[in-house]
Amino acid sequence: MHPLDWKPVMLALGLFGAVIFTSCVVYGLLVPPVLHAAPLLEAVLPGFKWLSFGSFVLGLVETFLYGAYAGLVFVPIYNFALRRFR
């Protein structure tokens, strides 16, 4: 197994977060308000309010940054564990 490079992992997790956020918004627009996760998104994403274009863009940027941050934290931990237990 090879050590991970932080750049592609950060980009991949950031894009994954953005895709999941967009999927949640689309789902929320298609189902009745009782069934979607608008309260959860509003609680987790600072400044996000259901739903305007500006709020959507803010949520998209925030989820991308959350995913990129997860990659930034995960890669050194993974590489450390890989070296330690190889």
Secondary structure, 3 states (H helix, E strand, C coil): CCCCCHHHHHHHHHHHHHHHHHHHHHHHHHCCHHHCCHHHHHHHCCCCCCCCHHHHHHHHHHHHHHHHHHHHHHHHHHHHHHHHHC
